[in-house]
């Protein structure tokens, strides 16, 4: 009985130490997710405005730019997979990886070669463990992304898209990330980055609508050359910010669940320790009563 009590008390101390860690990580994630949500809200208007500007230029300039022109024969596609650098975030990274595997399967079913680009140590570890090849990786910033990293990723993807197929270039660029809906709901999502889809001017205008007139200085080609890389970078940066907010929200939920489970384990082991202590006391009383009865019978 004494050995059982020591085991239960040791487990209680171990669970209490784990509970302190999970509680601290929950509070850290809760404090950071507020700032992450704010960064998402601040970047979204700029990304939307830039999208409208790019769509307007592409619609009314009648210029065939490489980044907006659909390839006749799509043979190779790049997939940017955005995961986390650290674990303890529930199913956050595994959900993104599962969605990326589904996308890659669909692309290969269409006869396209897939070139992965990885963000986060979880994606890098996933590919290295399975001995899969990938084009490039970026790690060490997933919970606090910065614009310079987004620019570096965008430049790498644009360079691969502008490169010829024979030299290793790609015909499409997709990104798989986690879209931040709210603190409870974060959804894995897939968007096609390149070639850019023109979203303005697709619907037929009404009879009384007045269409805007655009003048491009110095030229429409140069305007697109300046806007499109900024658009790609802003879109990637917004995806990274949404992924960071989703990661922190998932980590907060996972750590809260772990803290609650630790409290339940502590209650369970405390109850078992009390039962073992009561059983030991009962056994000692029984031995004393039995010894006293034996002495009384002997006399």
C-alpha positions in Angstrom: 0.0 0.0 0.0 2.8 2.4 0.8 4.4 1.7 -2.5 1.1 2.5 -4.3 0.8 5.8 -2.4 4.3 6.8 -3.5 3.5 6.1 -7.1 0.3 8.1 -7.0 2.0 11.1 -5.3 4.8 11.0 -7.9 2.3 11.0 -10.7 0.4 13.9 -9.1 3.6 15.9 -8.9 4.4 15.1 -12.5 1.0 16.1 -13.8 1.1 19.3 -11.7 4.4 20.2 -13.4 2.9 19.5 -16.8 -0.2 21.5 -16.0 2.0 24.6 -15.2 3.6 24.3 -18.6 0.3 23.9 -20.5 -1.3 26.7 -18.6 1.6 29.1 -19.3 1.5 28.2 -23.0 -2.2 28.8 -23.1 -1.8 32.3 -21.6 1.0 33.1 -24.0 -1.0 32.0 -27.0 -4.0 33.9 -25.8 -2.0 37.1 -25.5 -0.4 36.7 -28.9 -3.5 35.7 -30.8 -5.1 39.2 -30.2 -2.2 40.9 -31.9 -2.2 38.3 -34.7 -5.9 39.0 -35.3 -5.2 42.7 -35.4 -2.5 42.2 -38.0 -4.9 40.2 -40.2 -7.5 43.0 -40.0 -4.9 45.6 -40.8 -3.5 43.8 -43.9 -6.8 42.7 -45.4 -7.9 46.2 -46.7 -4.5 46.7 -48.4 -4.7 43.3 -50.0 -8.3 44.0 -51.2 -7.4 47.4 -52.6 -4.4 46.0 -54.4 -6.5 43.2 -55.8 -9.0 45.7 -57.2 -6.2 47.8 -58.7 -4.6 44.8 -60.4 -7.9 43.5 -61.7 -8.7 47.0 -63.1 -5.4 47.2 -64.9 -5.6 43.7 -66.2 -9.2 44.2 -67.4 -9.0 47.5 -69.1 -5.4 47.5 -70.4 -5.8 44.6 -72.9 -2.2 43.6 -72.2 -1.2 40.0 -72.1 1.1 39.9 -69.1 3.0 36.7 -68.2 1.5 36.6 -64.7 -2.1 36.9 -65.9 -1.9 34.7 -69.0 -3.2 31.2 -68.8 -0.8 28.6 -70.1 -2.2 26.4 -72.9 -0.5 23.3 -71.6 -0.2 23.1 -67.8 2.5 20.5 -67.1 4.0 21.5 -63.7 2.4 23.2 -60.7 4.0 24.6 -57.6 2.3 24.1 -54.2 3.2 26.3 -51.2 2.3 24.5 -48.0 2.1 26.7 -44.9 2.4 24.9 -41.5 3.9 25.8 -38.1 7.4 25.6 -36.7 6.2 24.1 -33.4 3.8 21.5 -32.3 1.3 21.5 -29.4 -1.3 23.2 -31.6 -3.8 20.3 -32.0 -4.6 19.3 -35.5 -3.4 22.6 -37.1 -0.4 21.3 -39.1 -1.9 17.9 -39.8 -5.0 19.5 -41.3 -2.9 21.6 -43.7 -0.8 18.7 -44.7 -3.9 16.6 -45.3 -5.3 19.3 -47.5 -2.1 19.6 -49.4 -1.9 15.9 -50.0 -5.5 16.1 -51.4 -4.5 18.9 -53.7 -1.3 17.2 -54.9 -3.3 14.1 -55.6 -5.8 16.0 -57.7 -3.0 17.8 -59.6 -1.2 14.5 -60.4 -4.5 12.9 -61.4 -4.7 15.7 -64.0 -1.3 14.7 -65.3 0.6 17.6 -63.7 4.0 17.4 -62.1 4.0 18.9 -58.6 6.8 21.0 -57.0 6.3 21.6 -53.3 7.5 24.7 -51.5 7.4 24.4 -47.7 6.8 26.9 -44.9 7.3 25.7 -41.3 9.3 22.9 -39.7 6.3 20.6 -39.5 6.0 20.5 -43.3 9.8 20.1 -43.7 9.8 17.3 -41.2 6.9 15.6 -42.9 8.7 15.6 -46.3 12.1 14.7 -44.9 10.7 11.8 -42.9 9.1 10.4 -46.1 12.2 11.2 -48.2 10.3 13.4 -50.6 11.9 16.1 -52.6 10.8 19.8 -52.4 12.1 23.0 -54.1 12.6 25.3 -51.1 11.8 25.9 -47.4 11.3 28.8 -45.0 11.2 28.2 -41.2 11.5 30.0 -37.9 8.8 32.7 -38.2 5.4 31.0 -38.5 3.9 32.5 -35.3 5.2 36.0 -36.1 5.5 36.4 -39.9 7.1 39.5 -41.4 6.8 41.2 -44.7 10.4 40.5 -45.8 9.9 36.7 -45.6 6.6 37.1 -47.6 8.6 39.1 -50.2 11.3 36.4 -50.4 8.7 33.7 -50.9 6.8 35.7 -53.5 10.0 36.5 -55.5 10.9 32.8 -55.5 7.5 31.7 -56.7 7.3 34.5 -59.4 10.8 33.5 -60.6 9.7 29.9 -60.9 6.6 30.9 -62.7 8.5 33.1 -65.2 11.0 30.4 -65.9 10.6 28.1 -68.9 9.3 24.6 -68.3 12.5 23.0 -69.8 14.6 24.9 -67.2 12.4 23.8 -64.2 9.7 26.5 -64.3 6.1 26.0 -63.3 2.8 26.8 -65.0 0.7 27.2 -61.9 1.2 28.3 -58.3 -1.1 27.2 -55.5 -1.0 27.9 -51.8 -2.4 25.8 -49.0 -2.9 27.6 -45.7 -5.3 27.8 -42.7 -7.9 30.6 -43.1 -8.7 32.3 -39.8 -12.5 32.6 -39.4 -12.7 33.2 -35.7 -11.3 31.9 -32.4 -13.3 28.7 -32.7 -13.1 28.0 -36.4 -10.0 27.8 -38.6 -10.3 26.1 -42.0 -7.6 24.8 -44.3 -8.0 26.5 -47.6 -6.4 26.4 -51.1 -6.1 29.3 -53.5 -4.4 29.6 -56.9 -1.9 32.4 -56.8 -0.6 32.3 -60.4 -1.7 32.9 -63.1 -3.7 35.7 -61.5 -7.5 35.4 -62.0 -9.1 38.7 -63.0 -12.1 39.2 -60.8 -13.2 42.6 -62.1 -15.1 43.1 -65.3 -16.4 39.5 -65.6 -20.1 40.4 -65.2 -21.8 42.3 -68.0 -22.4 45.9 -67.1 -25.9 47.3 -66.8 -27.3 49.6 -69.4 -27.1 52.7 -67.2 -23.6 51.9 -65.9 -20.8 54.2 -66.7 -17.5 52.4 -67.3 -14.4 54.0 -65.9 -11.7 55.3 -68.2 -8.1 54.4 -67.4 -4.9 56.0 -68.6 -1.6 54.3 -67.8 1.6 56.1 -67.3 4.2 55.4 -68.5 2.5 52.3 -70.0 0.1 49.5 -69.0 3.0 46.9 -69.2 5.1 48.9 -66.8 2.2 49.4 -64.4 1.5 45.6 -64.4 5.2 44.9 -63.9 5.2 47.1 -60.8 1.8 46.0 -59.4 1.8 42.3 -59.9 4.9 41.4 -57.7 3.4 43.6 -55.0 0.1 41.8 -55.3 1.7 38.4 -55.0 3.7 39.5 -51.9 0.7 41.1 -50.3 -1.4 38.0 -50.9 1.2 35.7 -49.5 1.7 38.0 -46.5 -2.0 37.9 -45.7 -2.0 34.1 -45.9 0.9 33.9 -43.5 -0.8 36.3 -41.1 -4.0 34.2 -41.2 -2.0 31.1 -40.7 -0.2 32.6 -37.7 -3.5 33.6 -36.1 -5.0 30.2 -36.7 -1.9 28.5 -35.2 -2.1 30.6 -32.0 -5.8 30.0 -31.7 -5.4 26.3 -32.2 -2.5 26.2 -29.7 -4.7 28.1 -27.1 -7.5 25.6 -27.5 -5.1 22.6 -27.4 -3.3 23.9 -24.2 -6.6 24.7 -22.5 -7.8 21.1 -23.2 -4.5 19.8 -21.9 -4.8 21.9 -18.7 -8.3 20.6 -18.1 -7.2 17.0 -18.6 -4.3 17.6 -16.2 -6.8 18.8 -13.6 -8.9 15.7 -14.1 -5.8 13.5 -13.7 -4.8 15.2 -10.5 -8.3 14.6 -9.1 -8.2 11.0 -10.2 -4.8 10.3 -8.7 -5.6 12.1 -5.5 -8.7 10.0 -5.1 -6.7 6.8 -5.7 -4.0 7.9 -3.3 -6.7 8.6 -0.6 -8.2 5.1 -1.3 -4.7 3.5 -1.0 -4.1 5.4 2.3 -7.5 4.4 3.7 -6.8 0.8 2.7 -3.5 0.9 4.5 -5.1 2.3 7.6 -7.8 -0.3 7.5 -5.2 -3.0 7.2 -3.2 -1.7 10.1 -6.3 -1.6 12.3 -7.3 -5.1 11.3 -3.8 -6.3 12.2 -3.9 -4.6 15.6 -7.4 -6.0 16.3 -6.3 -9.5 15.1 -3.2 -9.4 17.3 -5.2 -8.2 20.3 -7.7 -11.0 19.8 -4.9 -13.6 19.5 -3.3 -12.4 22.8 -6.7 -12.5 24.5 -7.3 -16.0 23.3 -3.8 -17.1 24.4 -4.4 -15.8 28.0 
